[in-house]
Amino acid sequence: MLGKLLKQEAKSQGKTILGMYGALAGASLLVIVLFWISKAAGGPMETIFMFGCGVYAMTVIVVFIVNFVYLCFHFYQSMYSQQGYLTHTLPVKTTQILHVKIFVSFVYLFLTGVFAVLSFFLIGFVADGVTLGLSAGASVSVISDSLEMFLQQVSVEFDMPAAVFLLFVLAVMMLGCLDALLLFFAGSSIGQLAHRSKGACGIAAGIGLYYFSQIVSVILLMIGAFALFADARDTQAAPWAMGGSCLMLAGWAVVYYMISRIIVQKHLNLE
């Protein structure tokens, strides 16, 4: 039953999410086509290409925001609104329903970021190849060489292997997506404790949680920075600071998750 629930959740959310992925792919293709035309025709087409780049940038932002808002709205509708009555009649534990929704939402939001990065690199790959008159393989080589030079510089600046830096970037992306979702889920859950205007109370709770977490995080970061830079060389402090940031994001994810879990288990109060 859990597998069916996972499949159904992915299918119900995927109808909208996949449409937004299509919009991102369309914007990427538009920029690539306009770039080819501008290089061939020149003149006014270069201005149109710049306009296309603006459309692409706005599309990336809109796709990410729309996907995030939709995932949060879907969670609220299927867990706490009238639709939640049907959700909670399923023959699975309430916590399993929560886990499925968190997992599917996280995967879709993380893939949104991954596809945005891949589309950016695809545009760069095409632009490098056309501008320099390179073949596909040579264009990939130019991009990979540039990336390798950047990673080498990072390794020297922060005194860490390039692989560790890449893992840090990946961890921050994943934890950032998870934190953003769980923050809203926790706020929505707290809102269910109210007797009326549960949605508005959930938004207010989410905003309150956000500001509280930011204040605490800044205080902890200031304390950690003072301790690191007072007792360690700068090159030693950077890896510790990066690791501490990941631990802090993970810690807040646990806090938000526990809030949602406790309320769903013991204080479920549907509209």
Buried (B, 14 or more C-beta within 10 A) or exposed (E): EBEEBBEEBBEEBEEBBEEBBEBBBEBBBBBBEBBBBBBEEEEEBBEBBEEBBEBBEEBBEBBBEBBBEBBBBBBBBBBBBEBBEEBBEBEBEBEBBBBBBBBBBBBBBBBBBEBBEEBBEBBBBBBBBBEEEBEEEEBBEBBEEEEEEEBEEBBEEBBBEBEBBEEBEEBBBBBBBBBBBBBBBBBBBBBBEBEEEBBEBBBBBBEEBBEEBEEBBEEBBEEBBEEBEEEBEEEBBBBBBBEBBBEBBBBBBEBBBEBBBEBBEEEBEBB
